[in-house]
Amino acid sequence: MKNEKVLLFILAFIQFSHIVDFMIIMPLGAEFMEIFDINPQQLSLIVSSYALAATVSGLLSALFIDRFDRKKALLVLFAGFTIGTLVCSIAPGYYLFLTARSLTGAFGGILSALILSIIGDVIPFERRSTAMGIVMTAFSVASVVGVPFSLFLAAKYTWQAPFVAIGVLSIFVLILIFLYVPSLTIHLKAGNVQRNPFLVIKNIITDSNQRWALLFTTVLMLGHFTIIPFIAPYMELNVGFSKYDIVLLYTIGGLLTAVLLPIIGKLSDKFGNQLIFAIASFFALFSIYAITNLPAVSIPIALCVTSSFFVVASGRNVPATAMVTSVVKPENRGSFMSVRSSFNEFALFLGAIISGLIIDEKETGELIHYEIVGYFTILMAISAVLIAYRLKTVS
């Protein structure tokens, strides 16, 4: 399509806003525990409430999202996400903040599915991993720019300031969507969009390829998000990071992934998604073990460990996402990706809950049992590689 790069840029901008909104919770984890006077289990609920709301909304949206122009759906969902983020900025306490995170998650979770559906509709399969790599660099930019700047705002003003900034940025992105994203109705032109909500679900349940893709997503994300919520608190409370070092953690990891993700996308297009996913997952095993068993070491060594995890964890998601978008035809892609997003978010919810149940605090404030979380994640990573080879490309 014309202006393909402009579309990918705007989609990346949407991802950036969405990811910063989600990621900022993790580096502020220790601060939330202090300000709200909460324990690790309650902190994990802040993360998991977002995911649980996204799970429910994703399942509901799957029943009808393919009936609409993707642009209109994008505008409505991103407007809801923007409102939810601004509500987070005015929440005065833990429980109201938890409610606001749920509101944001209800819209934000579907956004990711819709973005992937748009890429799957517009970008041919032979260039899809490259496009995924471009859009997914939003994670890197969020780490390099979004999170550090948000932490600066939180340190200089209050913890609410980052959510105000994200909300204002999201309003600007809404204007970009309205002005520059064209009508996206490719999936409607075939005339095969399923309008019966029960048959939408039946089509997914009876298709073994789609079932494998959902299991693949669940296993991959379940492992990933048992580790993620507690990386920053662990580095701060156990390894000895300062708040400045936490900024470095995200900045260095983000810079490396910004450079490497597009390269991984091109390698996936050239050599095959499954092979590159398997290679990235192999290296991920070492990073997972290292980051969850890290003692109090020097900051440079710790940053090498955390950065390696960012690279391999983000790197394997590029071919993984390209594989999942290709197991279903365009006219059913939005519904499937919404269900996939729900499975993704539910896995995130379970991952945060599992890690919250496993990890505990010493009287000194240090976290314990993080290594058990690592062993669980290694098991999930190996399982994901085995499942990946069961996926078949449809479009």
N, C-alpha and C positions, 0 to 999 in steps of 0.2 A: 504494500500500500504506500501511498505518498506520505511524506513526512513521518516515516517510520521511526527515525531517530528522535523526533520531537515527542512522539507518543511514548517511546521508551524512557525518555528523560522525565516526562511528567509522571509516569508510573513509578519510576525510581524515586521521585520527589514524594509521592504518596507513601511509598514504602519507608522512606526516611522518617517522615512524620510519625508513622505508625510504630516503627521500630524504636525510635527515641522515646516515645511515650511509654512503651513497654519496658525498654532496657533501663530507664532511669530509676526504676524501682530497685534494681539489684545493687548498684553502687551506693544507694541511699539506705540500704537495708539496715546497717548498724545504727544509722541515725533514726530511722523509723522505730527501731526497737527501743531506743532511748526516749525519743519524744513521746511516743504513744504508750510507753511502758508495757511493751509486749514481749513475748518469748519467741523462739524460733518457729514454733508451730503456728502462732498467729501471723508471723511474717510470711510464712509459706501460704497462708490464706489470702494475703493481699495479691500474691501472684496467681494463685489458683482460682480466685473469684473471677478474675478477668477471663481465664481460660474456660471456666465452667459456663459463664454467660455466652462466650463465643461458641461453645459446643452446642448449646440449645438453639441459638440463633442460626447457626450454620445448618442444622438439620431442618429447621423451619423454612429457611430460604431456599433449600434444595427443591422444595415442592413447586416453586414458581419462578425462580430467578431467570431461567432460560427463556421465559416468555417475553422478556423486555430487552430493549436496546441497552447494550452494556454501558453506554455513556450515561444514560439516565439513572441506571442502577448505581453507577459509580458516584454520581453527584449526591444521591440520597444517602448512601451509606457513609460517604466521607463527611457530609454535613452532620449526620448523627454522631460520628466519631469526634468531630470538632466540638460539638456541644458537650459530649461526655467528658472530654479533656478539660474544658473550661469549668465544668462542675467540680472536677477533682481539685481545681485550684482554689475553690472557696470552701471545701469541706473542712470543718474545724476540728474533727476528731477521728479516731480510728474507725468507728462503725459507719459513719457517714462517708468517709473516704473509701471504705470497702464497698459501699453501695455505688459510689461514683465510678470505681474501677469496673464494677460489673456492667454498668451502663456503657462505658467506653468499650469494654470487651464485646458486648452484644453487637456493636457495629464494626469494630476493628477486626474481629475474627473473620467476618465475611469478606472484608476488603482484600485480604491476602488471596482468598480463593478466586475472587473476581479478577484480580490482576493476573493471576496465572491463567485463567480462562481466556482473557484478552490476548495474552501472549500466544497461547495455544491456537487461538482463532486466526491471528494476524500473521504470525511468523511461521514459515515452512519448517518442517521437522529437521531438515538438514542444517538449519541455522538457529534452531531453537535453544540449544544449550548456550550458544554465544549470547543470545538475547537474555537468557536467564542470568548469565554471568554479569551482564551490564546492569540489569535491574537489581540484582542481589548485591551489587557494590554499595547499595544504599545502606546495608548493614555496616560496611566498612566506614563510610562517611559518617554514619551515625556514631560510630565508635570514636572516630578521629575528631569530629567537630561537634556533633550533637550532644553526646554524653559529657565531654569535658566542659563545654559551654554551659550545659544545664547544671553541672556541679558547681561551676563558678557562680551562677545565679543563686543557687541554693545557699552557698557559703556567704555570699555578699548580702543577700536579702533574706529570704525564708525558703523552706522546702516547697512552698506553693509556686514560687517564681518560675521554675522550669515548665510547669503545666500552663501557666499564662503564656509563656513564650511559644510553646508548641501550639496552643490554641490560636494565637495570632498568626503564626506561620501557616497553619491549616486553612485559615480564611483566605490567605493569599493563594494557596494551592487550589482551593475551590474555584477561584476566579480563573486560574490557568486551565482547569478542566473544562469549565464552561466555554472559554474562548477558543481553545486550541485542540481539544479532543474531538474528533469527528464522530458522527453517528456510527455505532458499531453493531451492525445487524447481520454480519456474515452468517452467524449460526442460525438465523431465522430464514434465510433464503432457500435452504433445502426443503423447508416445509415439513420437517420431521420432528419438530419440537414436541415432546410429550407434555400434554396439558392435564392429564389425569394424575393427581399427586400420588395415588397408590401405585400406579404403573411406573412412575418415576423411581420409587423405592424398589419395586419389583425388578426393574431392569438392572439395578445395581446388584441386588441380592443374587439374581440368577446368572450373572456374568462372573465366571471364575477369575477372569483377568482383573476385573475391578475389585473383587474380594481380596485377591493377593495384593493389589496396590494399597488397599486400605490397611491391611495387616502390616505391610511394609512401612507405611507412614506411621502407624501406631508404635511399632517396635523401635523405629529410628528415633522418634521424638520422645518416647518414654524414657529411653536411656539418656538422651541429650539433656532433658530438663529435670533430671534428678540432680545433675551437677550444677547447671547454670545459676539457679537462685542463690547459691551459697558461695560462689567463687569469690566475690568481693568481700563478704563478711569473713570468710576463712582467711583470705590474704591479710585482712586488716587485724583480725583477732588472734590468729595463730602464727602467721609468718612475720608480722610486724610492719605491714604497709601503713603509711600515713595516708590521709585523704589525698594528698598530692600524688602519692604513688599509685593510688587507685585510678586517678586520671591517666597516669602513664600506662597503666594496664590496658585501658581501652584505646588509648591513642596509638600505642605501638602495634597492638593487635589489629586495630582497624587499618592502619597504614599498610601493613603486610597483606591483609586480605584484599584491600583496594587494588593492590598491584597484581595479586595472584588469581583472584576470582575470574576476571576475564580470560586469563590464560588457561585456567582449568576448564572454562566453558568451551574454548576453542579445541583443547585436547579431547574433551568429551565428544564433540562433533566429529573429530578426526578419527579417534581410536575406539569410540563406542562408550556409551554412558556406563554400562555395567562394569567394564574393565577399569575405568577411571574411578568409579565409586569404590570398587574393591581395593584398589591401591590406596586411595585416601583413607579408607576405613582401616586398613592394615597399620598405617602410620598413626591413626587416631588411637589405637590400642595403647601405644606407648605414652602418648600425651595424656590420655585419661588416667593411666596408672600414676604418672608423675604428678599431675596436678592434685590428685586426691590423697596422695601420700607425702606431700611436700612438708618437710620440717621447717624450722625457722632458719632460712638460708639468707644469703645476701640478696638485696633487691634485684641486681642485674640477673642473677641466676633464676630467681623467681619469675622475672619478666620474660625470660627465654621460654620457660615452661608454659606460662599463660599464653604467650603469643603463638607457640606451636599449637596449642589447643584451639585457639581462634581460627588459625589457618586451616587445619585439617577438618575441624567441625563444620566450618562454613564451606570449605572446599567440597566435601562429600555431598552437601546439600544441593550443589549446582546440578550434577548429573542425576541425583535422586529426584529432584523436582521435574527435570526434563522427562525422565522416564514416566513419572506419574501422570503428567499432562497428556501423554501419548497413548494411554490405555483406553481412551474413549473417543468417540466421534464428536465433531464440533457441536452438533445440535443438542448433544447431551452433556457437553463438557461443563457448563456452568453448574448444573445440578450435581454432577459427580464431584466437582471441585469443592462445592459447598459442603457436601457430605464428608469429603476428604478433610476439609478444614475443620469440621466438627470432631472427627477422629483425631486430628492433629492437636486441637485444643484440649480435647479430653485426655489425650496422652500427656499433654503439658500439665493439666490439672492433676492427674495421677502422679506424675513425676514430682511435682512440687509437694504433694501430700506425702508421698513415700519418703522423700528426702527429709521432710519436716518431722516425720515419725522416727526416722533412723538417727538423725543428727541431734545431739544434745549439747548442753553447756557444762563446763567445769565450774567450780566455784570461782575460779580465777577469770572466768569470762571466755576462755578458749572453747572452740567447738570440738567435739569428739565424734568418732564413727564416720567421718567423711570418706575414709578408705573403703568402707562397706558399700557406700553409694557408688564408688568407682568400680568395684567388682561387678556390681549389678549392671552398670553401664557398659562394661566390656562384654558381658554376656549378650546384651541387647545389640551391640555393634556387630558381633559375629553373626547373630541371627538375621540381622538386616541384610548382610551380604548374601546369605543363602537364599533369602526370599527374593532379592533383586533379580536373580537369574530365572525366576518364574514369570516375570513380567514380559508381556508381548506388546509390541508397538502396533497400534491400530491406525493412528493418524498423527 
